[in-house]
Amino acid sequence: MSSKHLRIGRIAGIPISLDYSWFLIVFLLTWSLGASYFPSQFPGWSAWEYWGIGGAAALLLFASVLLHELGHAAAARHYRIPVREITLFIFGGVAQIQEEPRSAWSEFWIAIAGPAVSLGLGILFYGLAAAAGGVSQLYAIFNYLGYVNLALFAFNLIPGFPLDGGRVLRAILWGASKDTSWATLVAANVGRFIAYGFIALGLVMMFRGHYYDGVWLAFIGWFLESAAVAQVQQQKIRDMLSRYRVAQAMSRKLNLLPADTPLDVLVHEHLLGSGKRAYVVQRDGAPAGILTIHQIRKAPKDRWALTTAAEVMIPQREARTISPEDDLWTALSAMDREGVNQLLVMEDGQIVGMLSREDLVSFLQTLHELRV
């Protein structure tokens, strides 16, 4: 469990988490359904019935959102792209795919899989509502879920990044132009235009007295605009890093550490004084592994004086590596995919340097200052 997410389990090996904002939206949705929507649509029931079906509908709605994200995840796995986690939060859900799709075709199918699930669920729930028959609590829940899933299907196909429809648009533009960067920028700018439309419509609704719906719509617009801007910035960074090689940004001077160094000596005489966060551990004058702050933290603090670097290091054969000829975007993607902050740079079976996130930030800062 992280500070922001509550891990609730796994489905097909994929961790499922709840952002703490999810609890707020479930409460607000339950209150809205139980106090307003269901009483207006189905009068004559008790307050307990309204709140009960409101809570059930809210939870089933997010179960539908989870299935939507599992659709994306299944498609990503079909194309051998790992999925780190699925998180439900105030605006719905997100499947955290560890790397960008490798082709326009795979991007298209990964993007369309989620809305396809929502469309199928919408049809299913309307069918269940028809089977329930009459004005019953089950009919009310299924009819609502049918409507909402079809609405999610339509909303997510709006052709603006970062919505699924924006990713479909990017895939089509990418396939037509063979230019990923241009396709991303166009889709993101379309997304910004649509987001501004949501904000404007939300303000109009507020001025006309529909405060709750207006604020919510404007808030969604703000979220989409922020996400689109972030995507534009990420694409610019990707384009910049793709032009340079690992050899141009890596640290050639390795932080060497004898294998028998106790961790308390490492921390107080090396790490705290130098600020270096990763070391190449040497045994008999040859590299044996890599040691980072993450490995040090795993060791009990009261055992640092008795624990050596060799006992907690990552053996060289297991360390994440990269070639000096790879581009910097490939390196950053590898760090994100593997969940590490540095990579050993290997050439002809020898360590020739180390590349860390700090090295990448410093390199980008230098490029910015030189206006290259």
N, C-alpha and C positions, 0 to 999 in steps of 0.2 A: 504494500500500500504506500503510495506517495503522499506528499502533503496536500495535493490537490485532487487526487482520485482515490476512490474506494474500490479495490479489486473484489469482485463478487464471484468470479469463477472463470471457467474456460468452456468454449464450444469449439469442437474440432481442433483443439490445441491452441486456439486463439484466446488470449486473455480478454476478459470483458470487465470494464471499469465504469464506475459512475462518478462523474464530476459532481462536486457538492452543489453546484447550481441546479443539478437535476432534481434534487429534493424540493427546491423552491418552485420549479415549474410544475412538478407533479401536484404540489399543494394548490398552486394557483389554478391549474387546469381542473382539478377536482372541485374546487370551490366554484369556478365558473360554470362547470357542467351541472353540478348539484344544486346550485342556487339560482341559476338563470336558464341555461339552455334546455335541460330536460323538463323543468316545470312549465316552460312556455310551450314546449312541443307535446308534452304528455301530461295534462293537468289531472289532478285528482288523486295522486299518490301521496304517501306519507313522506315527511322530511328524511327519515331514515332510508327509505327506498331511493330517493333522489341522490342522497350523498353516497349510498352504496353503489348504485350504478355509475355515478360520476367517478368514484375512485376506481371501479373496475374498468371503465372505459379509458381513463387516463393511463392506467398500467398497461392495458392491451394496446393502446396507441403506441407507447414506447416499446412494447414488444414488437410491434409492426416496424418501428424505426430500426430496431435491432436486426430484424430479418432483412430490411433494406440494406443495411451495412454489411450483413453477412453475404448478400448477393454480390456486392463489390469485392469482398474478401475472397469468395469462391472463384470469381473470374480472375482476380489477381493471381491466386494460387495456380489456376489453370495455365497461366502464362509464366509460371515459376518465379513469381515475384512474392517475396515473403510479406506477411502482414504482422506488424508488431503488436497491435492492440486495437480493440474497438472501444470507444468511449461514448457514453451517452451524456449529454449536457443540455443546457438551457435551450439551445436552438435545435436540438435534435440528436444527431449522432455523427461520428466520423470514424472511418476505418483508416488506421494509420499504416499506409502501404510504405514499405521501407525504401523503395526506389521508384524512379519514374518509369512508366511503360517504355519498352524498347522500340515500339513501332506505333504508327498511327492506328493500325488495325487493333492492336491489343488495347490501346488507349480507348478506342471507341467501345469495345465490348466490356471493358472494366467499368466505364462510365455509365453505359446503358443498363448494366445488370441490376443496379439498385432500383431505378424507376420501373424496370420490368417486374421486379418483385412487388413493388407497391401496386402496380396495375393488377397483378394477379390476386393480391390480397383484397383489393377493392372489389373485384368481381366476386371473390369467395365470400366476403362478408355480406354483400348484397344478396347473394344466394342464400346464405344462412338466415338473413332477415326475412326473406320470402318464405323460407321453410318454417321459421318460428311462427309466422302468421299472427294476425290481429295486433292489438296494441298491448304488447307485453313488455316486461323489462328486458328480456332477451332480444326482442325485436328492436327496442330502443338502442341497445348497445351495438348490435350488429349493423343497424342502419347507419348509426353515427360513424362507426369504423369503416364502413364501405365508402361513405362520403369523404372522410378524412384521407383515406389511403389514395383515392382517386385524385383528391386535391394535392396530396404530396407528389403523386406521379406528375401532374401537370406543372406544379411549382418547380420541381427539380429539373424539368426539361426546359425551363426558361434559359435561352442561350447566352448566359453570362457567367463568366468565371467568378467564384469558385463552385457554382452550382453544377450538378451533373450535366445539365444542358450546355453549360459553358465548356466542359471537358469534351462533350460530343462535338461541339463547334470547333474546338481546337484540333481534335482528331481529324475532322473533315478538311480543315485548312492545312493541317500538317501533311495529310496524305496528298492533297492537291498541289501544294507548293514545295514539298520536301524541305521546308524551312521551319524547324521547331520553334525557334526564337520568334519569328514573325507571327506564327500562329498563336503562340502564347500571349504575345503583347496585344494582338487584335482581340482575342477572347477576353482578356482581362479588362481591356478598355470598354468593350461592350458590357461587361459586368459592372463597371463603374457607372456607366450611363444608366443602366437599369436600376442600380442602387440609388442613384440620385432621384430617379422617378419614384421609388418607394418612399424616400424621405419626403419628397414634395407632396405625394399623396397622403402620407401620414400627417403632415402639417395641415393640409386642407381638411382632413377628417377631424383633427383636434379643434380647428376653428369652427367647425359645424357642430361641435358638441359631442362627438364620438371620441372622447379622450382616451379611453383604454385601448381601443383598436388603433387609433391614430398613433399613440406613443409606441405601441408594439410594432406597427408597420415601419415607423421611422427608425426604431431601434434595429430592426432587421436590415433596413437599408444601410444604416451606419456599419453594421457588422459586415455586410457583403462588400461595401466600399473599402473597408479596412483590409479585408482578405484579398480583394483584387489588387490593391496597392502593394500589399506584401508579395503577391505573386509577381508583379511587375519588377519589384526590387530583386526578388530571387532570380528572375530570369536575367536581369542585367548582371548580377554577380556571377551567374552561371556562364554567361557569354564571356565575361572578363576572365574568369579562372580557366576557362577552356583554352584560352590563347597562350597560357604559360605552362611550363613543365615543373614537375616536382623538384628537379635539380636546381631550379632558380629560387626556390623558397625554403628548401630544407636547411636544417642545421647540420653542417658538416663536422663540427666539433662535438663529439659525443661526450655525454656526462658518464664517465666510467666509474664503476664502483666494485671493489673487491667482494667476492661472494660471501666471505665470512664477516662482513660488516654487520654489527648488531643494529637493530632498527632504531634504538634510542640514539645511538651515535649518528646514524643517517639523518634522523629528524633534526637533532639539535646542532650538529656540526656541518651538515650539508644542505638539507632541504630548507630549513628556516633561514639560513644565512644567504643562500644563493637564489632562492626562489625557483629553482629548477624542480619540475614536477615529474620528470621521468628520467630513469637511469638505465644504462646498459651494464648488466652485472657480468663481471669477468671471473672466470675460474682458470687458474694456471695460464694467465695471459691471453686467454681466448674468450670471446663472447659466449655467455651461457644462457642469457635470458634478458628480460626487460622487467623493470620494477617501477610502478607508479604509485601515486598517493592512494589510489583505489585499493591496491593490494595491501598497503601498509594499514589502512583503516580496517581491513578484515581481521588483522591480528589483534588479540586482546592487548590493551595498552599496558596492563601490568606484566605482560610477558615480553615487551619490546627489548629489554636488556638481554633476554635469553634467546631471542629469535633472530636469526641471521637473514640477510637479504636473499640468500639462495633458497631458504625454506619457503618464502612467500612469492618469489618472482614468477613470472610467466616464462616457461622454458622457450628458448629461441624457436624451436620447431613449432610451437603453438602460437607464437606472436603474429600479429597482423602485419603484413608487409606490402610494399608497393615498389614499383620500378621508378628510377629517376626520370625515365622518359614518359611516364604517364602524365596526363594533364592534371592540373590542380582540382578541377571539378570532379574528376574520377576519384581523386584522393579524399576530398571532402565527403563525397557520396559513400565511400568505403567506411569512413569514420562513423557516419550516421547509421549505416547499415549494420555495422559490427558493434556499435555502442562503445567506441573507444575515442580517446582524445589525441592519440598519436599513432603513427605508423613507422615501423622500421623500413628504411629505404635499402633495398637489396639489389646488388648488381653482380652477376657471375658468382652467386652464392656467398658474397661478402657484404657485410654491413658497411654502407658508404655514408650513412647519415640518418637523421630522424626528422620526421615532419609532424608537427603538432598543430592544434587549432590556433595556438598563440602565434606560431610561425605564419599561418595563413592570414590572420588578422593583421599582423605586422606588415606582411607583403602587400595586402590590400591598402593599408594606410599609406605605405610608401608610393604605391601607384596613384592614389588619390592626391597626395601632396605634389607629386611630379606632374599630375594631370596627363598621365600617359593613356 
